[in-house]
Amino acid sequence: MSESTAPSAVGVAAASAGLIDGEDERRIPTKRPVRPGRWFRDTGWRHVVAVVLVVFAVFPLLYVVSASLRPNGTLVGSNALFTSLDLTNYVKLFQNPSQPFGLWFINTLIIGGITAVLTVFLGAMAAYAFSRMRFTGRRVGLLSLMLIQMFPQFLAVVAIFLLLAAIGDVFPALGLGSQLGLIMVYLGGALGVNTYLMYGFFNTVPVSIDEAAKIDGASHAQIFFTIILRLVAPILAVVGLLSFIASTGEYVIASIVLTDPNTQTLAVGLYAFISQKFSNNWSIFAAGAVLSALPVMAVFLGLQKYIVGGLTAGSVK
């Protein structure tokens, strides 16, 4: 082949580059002009709704924090946020001997922590039994849990008062005025809802894991404590968090059971600052409310990774 008819390497490379560049130009989509009206109809309104919800949720928190930093002791004229920054109200919380805020704080942590731990433990065992075992009355028990959780616990306030008063005559440690009696009341009211909630999560764990462990000689107790509890850790964290929040913020039953000021919780004790007519302690009450929210925030941040892990695991199962 002569040199005049043979294609040169430079020409072939240039043609190939031009062809590739032409294909790339055809493949790159052209950007359409952004129209404000179309953007708002597609996604813009969602941003507006999100901003409104954030403002609606954050403003009460900022208002309470601002009121707790005002030294005048009232909420009148507190519409201007953070006009004064004074920690006097936080100091006054711990200076009144008749209203022991520090003792209320410790009582709240003890009652909330014990209630959360026992609720998770007892609810997990009940959920495992309903999910993995077949026994007489299982279906009736599940239906009973569904019916019980439809009625709020404070409807039984009178019955709880009479029951604890009668128990206190025989066993004073569980009667009126005892923190142990309040914990038992909380456990009885929360087991139904939490058991049914954990029962649904236990059903997502494959039964083949239990069967494989049984073949290796594991008992139900070994399967439950060494295998199942690790797999259902996200739902345990959620139930523990919800139980802790409910027990620390509950007022109606705690105000009836806890009659001694030294055994009361924050929800009951803080009410004493504003229970009197024309009370002038709203700023101190706001300071106590801010401090009472710190344990809940700490527990939530500590369990956040388990909660997020449970949400992501549930989305791919």
C-alpha angles and dihedrals in degrees: 000000000000124000091245094059099038113095112240121238090232092055094048091049092048092049091048092049091049091049092049092046090050092050091048090051091051092047096051107090117227116243115246118222113261112244115201094214094051092044091052092050092049105040110339097084089057091059090050092051091047092051092049092050092048091051091046091052100040100043096070090050092051090046093054092047090048092048091051090057095053113097098202093084098229138087093228110116093012094122090103104076121227096356089145132026113204130148094202094110092054090052093049091056091071099038101069111087093194090057106044102194093175092055091048089052092052092046090052093052092048096048094041094046096047092045093050094048095046092044091054093045098046094039092050092052092048092046091050091052093050093044102044107024131066115212140148112284095021095124092044090050093053092048090048090054090052092050095045094052090057091071120067118236097237090068087076095053094117093047091048091051094050093044094051091044090055093044090049091062090059103028111018094189089071098038134094115313095028124116091212090060090052091050091052091051091051091049093051093050097046103042095077097055096038094046092054090046093052092042091066092050093047089057090061091063108091115250089218088077090060092046092051091050091049090053088055089054101260119152127222090262092052092047092049099047101035104034115014098045091055093050094049096043093120094059090044089055092049093049092046091051094048092046092050093049093047095048096045094048100040115115113165101064094032091055090054099043100040106063099158114080090218091060099043126113129233094264091057098035097050090056088068090069093062103023095093119086114264089007116185099200103092093118091052089048089052091051090051091048091053092051092045090057093058097079091051091050091048093051092047093050091047093052096037096102091054092048093050090045090053092051094049093044092051092052095060101038 
